[in-house]
Amino acid sequence: QVQLVESGGGLVQPGGSLRLSCAASGFTFSSYVVNWHRQAPGKQRELLASITGAGVNTNYVDSVKDRFTISRDNAINTAYLQMNSLKSEDTAEYYCSAYRWPSHYWGQGTQVTVSS
């Protein structure tokens, strides 16, 4: 069956880094756009970054541009979000999703907490 499983979240100090992974199975991963999203308590889910199927094109929301990098390795059906220079406001549940009309698959999320 279709699965997206995020990992790599945790507690990190301000200024630190984390790399999130999103492992996919059950569908043709390389044909799907992958997105990373986050949702902080009391806030709406926010789209952070996207990467096309072949990994050629990426897009970022302004708040994470120059700090976060989205990438993918289609050979192992995995996408990544490298997060650098983390701030307390980056604290949230992070989700990956895979989209190819009309399908949109979601992972269960991984918590990232930025705190000293």
N, C-alpha and C positions, 0 to 999 in steps of 0.2 A: 504494500500500500504506500501511498504518498507520505513522505515524512521530511520535515525540516527540523533539525536539532541544533540549537545554538549552544555554545559553550565558551568558556573563557572569561566570564564575568567574575566579579569579586570586589574586594575592598582595595582601594589604591589611594595614595596620598595625592593632594593637589600637585600638579606638575608631572605626575607620573604617566605611565603608559600601560595600555592593555591591548591585547589582540583578541577579538572575538572571532569565532568560527561558526559557520553554518553548514552542516553536513546534510546533503540532500540524497533522497532515494525514492524510487518508485515512479520517476518520470524522466523525461529527456532534459536533464539539467541544462545542457549547453544551448537549448532553444529558448530558454527563459531569461527575461530580465530579472536580476536580483536587486532587491532593495533592502536597506537597513532603516529601521524606524526606532523610535524610543517613546516611552510614555512615563512621565514623572507623575508622582501622586498629585491628584487634583487637576491635572492638565490633560489636554487632548494628545492623542498619539501624533507624533511628528515624523514626517519622512526626512531622513538625513542624507542618504546617498543612494545612487542607483548605478548599475553597471550593465551594459548590454551583454547579450549571450556570448559573444566571442571575446568580450572584455576590452573592446576597442574604445568604447565611449563611456565616460563616467560623468556624473553630475552630483553636486553637493549643495546643501542648504548653506547660506552664508555663515551661520553660526558655527559650523564645523569645518568650513573650507580652510585649507592650510594646516589643519590639525589632524583631521581624520583622512584615511585613505581606504577606499574600497577596492578589493581585488577578488579574483576567482581563479581556481584551478579546475578546469573542466575534466581533466584526467582523473581527478579523485572526487568530482562532484561536490566541491566545497568552495564556499565564498568566505571572505574575511573582511573584517573592519579593524584596521590598525588605528588606534586612538592614542594620540600624543598630547602633551601639555594639557592634561585633564584638569577640569575645574569643578568646583562643587556643584555648579549648575548642570553638569553633565550627569549627575546622579539620576538614574532612571532604570526602568526595565527596557532592555534592548531586544528587538525582534528582527528576524530576517523574513523576507517573503520572496516568492518567485512568481512572476507574472508572465503569462502569455494568453492573450484573449482566447476564450472566455474564462480561463482558469487562473485562480490566484490562491496560492498556497502560503500558509503561515506556520512559523515555528512557535514554540511555547514560551520563548523568551528567556533571557538571562539577566540577572540583576547586576548593575554596576553602581557601586557606591564610592564617591570621591570625598574623602574626609581625612583630616589629620587626627 
